[in-house]
C-alpha cells in the first residue's frame, strides 16, 4: 500500500433512520465511519443500513457491524443491515458469526 492511499468511506443519511455506506470499509476508513455513525444514529430507534455501495471491505468491516449491533443492544435500538457485500459475509461465515448480522440480505 502506498502513502497516497485514497480509499474513503462515508455514511449518507437517507432520512427516517435509513443510512447508506459508500466507498471502502477497511482498516483505513472504519474509524471515520464509526465516528460519523455516533451522531447520525443517536436520534433513531430503528436503524437500517444499506451497504450496496460498499466497494471493498475487510475484517474491520465485520468488526464495525458487530460494534453497531452491540451499541444497538446497549441502547435498546434495532439495527438492520441491507445488501451486505459478499466480502463481509464470507469473513463473518468463516468466523462463525454470520447469524449475528441477521442475514443482511446479501448483495447480488
C-alpha positions in Angstrom: 0.0 0.0 0.0 1.4 3.4 -0.9 1.4 6.6 1.1 -1.1 8.0 -1.3 -3.9 5.7 -0.5 -7.1 7.5 -1.3 -9.7 5.0 -0.1 -12.6 6.6 1.6 -16.0 5.7 3.1 -18.8 7.9 4.2 -22.3 7.5 5.5 -25.3 9.2 3.9 -28.4 10.0 5.9 -31.4 8.9 3.8 -33.9 10.0 6.4 -36.2 8.2 8.9 -33.3 6.1 10.3 -32.1 4.9 7.0 -28.4 5.2 6.0 -26.2 4.2 3.2 -22.5 3.5 3.3 -20.5 4.4 0.2 -16.9 3.5 -0.5 -14.4 1.2 1.2 -14.9 -0.3 4.7 -11.4 -1.1 5.6 -8.9 -0.7 8.5 -8.1 2.7 7.0 -11.6 4.0 6.8 -13.5 2.4 9.7 -12.7 4.9 12.4 -14.2 7.8 10.4 -17.4 5.8 9.7 -17.8 4.8 13.3 -17.3 8.4 14.5 -19.9 9.7 11.9 -22.4 7.0 12.9 -22.4 8.0 16.6 -24.2 11.3 15.9 -26.2 10.0 13.0 -27.7 7.1 14.9 -28.4 8.9 18.2 -31.9 10.2 17.3 -33.2 6.9 15.9 -34.8 3.8 17.5 -34.9 1.8 14.2 -31.8 2.0 12.0 -31.4 0.5 8.6 -28.0 0.5 6.9 -27.7 -0.1 3.1 -24.3 -1.4 2.1 -24.9 -1.9 -1.6 -22.4 0.8 -2.5 -19.5 -0.6 -0.4 -16.7 -1.2 -2.9 -14.1 -3.0 -0.8 -14.2 -4.5 2.7 -12.0 -6.4 5.1 -12.3 -7.8 8.6 -12.6 -4.3 10.0 -16.0 -4.0 8.3 -17.2 -7.1 10.2 -15.9 -5.5 13.5 -17.8 -2.3 12.7 -21.1 -4.2 12.1 -20.6 -6.1 15.4 -19.9 -2.8 17.2 -23.1 -1.3 15.9 -25.0 -4.4 17.0 -23.5 -4.1 20.5 -24.4 -0.4 20.6 -27.9 -1.0 19.5 -28.5 -3.7 22.1 -27.0 -1.5 24.8 -29.3 1.5 24.0 -32.4 -0.6 23.2 -32.3 0.1 19.5 -32.9 -2.0 16.4 -30.5 -2.2 13.6 -30.7 -4.0 10.3 -28.2 -4.4 7.5 -29.2 -4.5 3.9 -27.1 -5.6 0.9 -24.1 -6.8 2.9 -21.3 -7.3 0.4 -20.1 -10.9 -0.1 -16.6 -10.0 1.2 -18.1 -9.2 4.6 -20.4 -12.2 4.6 -17.6 -14.5 3.8 -15.5 -13.2 6.7 -18.5 -13.5 9.0 -19.2 -17.1 7.9 -15.6 -18.2 8.4 -15.7 -16.6 11.8 -18.9 -18.3 12.7 -20.8 -15.0 13.3 -22.8 -14.6 10.1 -26.1 -15.3 12.0 -25.4 -12.2 14.2 -25.6 -10.0 11.2 -29.3 -11.1 10.7 -28.8 -12.4 7.2 -28.2 -9.0 5.9 -29.8 -9.7 2.6 -26.6 -10.1 0.6 -26.0 -8.1 -2.5 -26.0 -10.0 -5.8 
